[in-house]
């Protein structure tokens, strides 16, 4: 099955302060069969994760947000659930960003802007891993 035909299952939480990117991710993931929760701030993302942790399979987390940066949100999500699967999304280079995580890095990294095939491939790979 080609990636463009692959369906995804489960629930994703997308945390990004840019409404346009939230909409793009929502449209892409729902088109592939996923349920999607969206949060426009780090605080809202943490709250949604606390409320829906049992059904969230993967988190797409923006690195740079006005209220809480991705590294802070990531640490709080890990404190809530050490098995949380986080895909870090950013326009910056991977090596530069991962330096902020003190050895406890996200399960995957994805450059912005989202490319449909890349998004599907990375999420499918992350969902296939044991939590």
N, C-alpha and C positions, 0 to 999 in steps of 0.2 A: 504494500500500500504506500503510495507516495505521501509525502508530508502534506501536500495541499489537500489530499483526500482524507487524512487522518482526523478522526473525531477525538475530542478530549472529554474527560468526565471529571466531576468533582466541583469544588468551589475554590475560587481564587479571591483573595483580598488584594485590591490594587490601592496603594497609598501614594498619592502624588498631588502636589499643590497646583498643578496645571490642569484646569478643567478639560482642555482639548485632549490632553494625553489620557485622562481618565475615560473620556468618551471613546477614543480610539481603542484603548485596551478593552473596554466593555464590549464594543461592537465586534472586535476580532475574536474575543474569547467566547462570547455568547454564540457567535456564528459557528464555532467549533464544538458547541454543546456544553460549555461550562456554565455554572452559576457564578455570578460575579458580584462582590460587594466592593464599593468604592469609598475611599476616604480622601478628603482634600487637605488633610493635615496629619502630622504625626500623632497628635493627641487623639484625633478622631479614629485613626487607624488602630491605635492601642485599645481604645474603648471597644471598637467593633471586634477586635480579636478576642478580648475578654468575654464579650457576649456570645460569640459564635465559634470559639476555638475548636469545639468538637466536630464542626463540619468544614472548617477551612483546611484545604489540602496544600495550598501554596500561597505565598505572599509575594507580590511584586512591590518593591520598596524603592522609592526615589531617594537618592543620596542627599540632595540639597533641597531643603524646605525651610520656610521662614520660622516656623515655631520650633520644631525639633529636627535636627539633621538625621539622616538615615542611620548613622552609627549609633546614635542615642536610642532611636526607635528599635533598631535591631537588638541592642542590649536589653531593652525592656521586654521585647517579645521573647527573647531567649530566657529571661528570668521567669516569664509566665509559662513557657513551654520549651524546654531544652531541645525538643525534637522538631521545632518549627522549621519549615522549609522556606527559606527566603531567597528570592532572586533579586539581586540589587540592580537597579536601573539608573543609568546616569549618562551624561554626555562626556564625562571625563574618561581618561584611560584607566583600565583595570588596575594596573600596578599602583598608580597614584592613589586610587580610592582604597584599595585593600590595606594600605599602610595604616588606615584609621581604625582597623578592627582588632588590633592586638592579638593576632593569632586565632581568633574565633571568627572565621570568615563565613559569609553567606554560602549557600550551596551552589549558586550560579551567579553569573554576571551577564548583563545584557546592555549593550550600547543603545542609547536613544539617538535618533527617533526609532520607534518600534518598526520592525519589518515583519510582516505577517508570517512568512515562512520561518524566520528565525525565532519569533515568539512561540510558534507552535512547536518547533523542534526542541527548544530549551524547556518549555513546560512539560512536554511529553517525557523528556529525559529525567526531569526532576520528579515527576509523578511516578515514574517507574522505579525509583529508588525507595528502599525501605526508610520510613521516617526515623 
